[in-house]
Amino acid sequence: MTDGEKLDLILSEIQGMKADMQNMNSRIDNVESQIKQTERVLKNEIRKECELVLDEVERVHTILDSHKANKSAHTA
């Protein structure tokens, strides 16, 4: 194998590695995009769940305040 053939082989390998790296970068970009989308969805779901919990806490407080204000509820 001549020096020119060796250089051509090395160049070919480098070009192949470059193409592989570009492919990996593209795949990484896709994964990052999917992660960001999943993060947005999860944050939204967490916010909805927190709102439900806080609504329930408010409902229970209303019931307790009403019960507390009812003086005839605890007569002995």
C-alpha positions in Angstrom: 0.0 0.0 0.0 1.5 3.3 -1.0 1.6 6.4 1.1 -1.1 8.0 -1.0 -3.4 5.0 -0.6 -2.8 5.1 3.2 -3.7 8.8 3.3 -6.8 8.2 1.2 -7.8 5.4 3.6 -7.3 7.6 6.6 -9.2 10.5 5.0 -12.0 8.1 4.2 -12.1 6.9 7.8 -12.1 10.5 9.1 -15.0 11.4 6.7 -16.9 8.4 8.0 -16.3 9.4 11.6 -17.4 13.0 10.8 -20.7 11.7 9.3 -21.2 9.5 12.4 -20.6 12.5 14.7 -23.1 14.6 12.7 -25.6 11.8 13.0 -25.0 11.5 16.7 -25.4 15.3 17.1 -28.7 15.1 15.3 -29.9 12.3 17.5 -28.8 14.2 20.7 -30.7 17.2 19.5 -33.8 15.1 19.1 -33.4 13.6 22.5 -32.9 17.0 24.1 -36.1 18.2 22.3 -38.0 15.2 23.6 -36.7 15.8 27.1 -37.7 19.5 27.0 -41.2 18.5 25.8 -41.6 15.9 28.5 -40.4 18.4 31.1 -43.1 20.9 30.0 -45.8 18.3 30.2 -44.7 17.1 33.6 -44.5 20.7 35.0 -48.0 21.2 33.7 -49.3 18.0 35.3 -47.6 18.9 38.6 -49.1 22.3 38.5 -52.6 20.8 37.9 -52.1 18.3 40.8 -51.0 21.1 43.1 -54.1 23.1 42.2 -56.3 20.1 43.0 -54.6 19.6 46.3 -54.9 23.3 47.2 -58.6 23.3 46.1 -59.2 20.4 48.4 -57.4 22.0 51.3 -59.5 25.1 50.8 -62.7 23.0 50.7 -61.8 21.3 53.9 -61.0 24.6 55.6 -64.4 25.9 54.6 -66.0 22.9 56.1 -64.0 23.2 59.3 -64.7 26.9 59.6 -68.4 26.2 59.2 -68.3 23.5 61.8 -66.3 25.7 64.2 -68.8 28.5 63.8 -71.7 26.1 64.6 -71.9 26.4 68.4 -74.7 23.7 68.7 -72.4 21.1 67.2 -70.4 20.5 70.4 -72.9 20.8 73.2 -72.4 18.4 76.1 
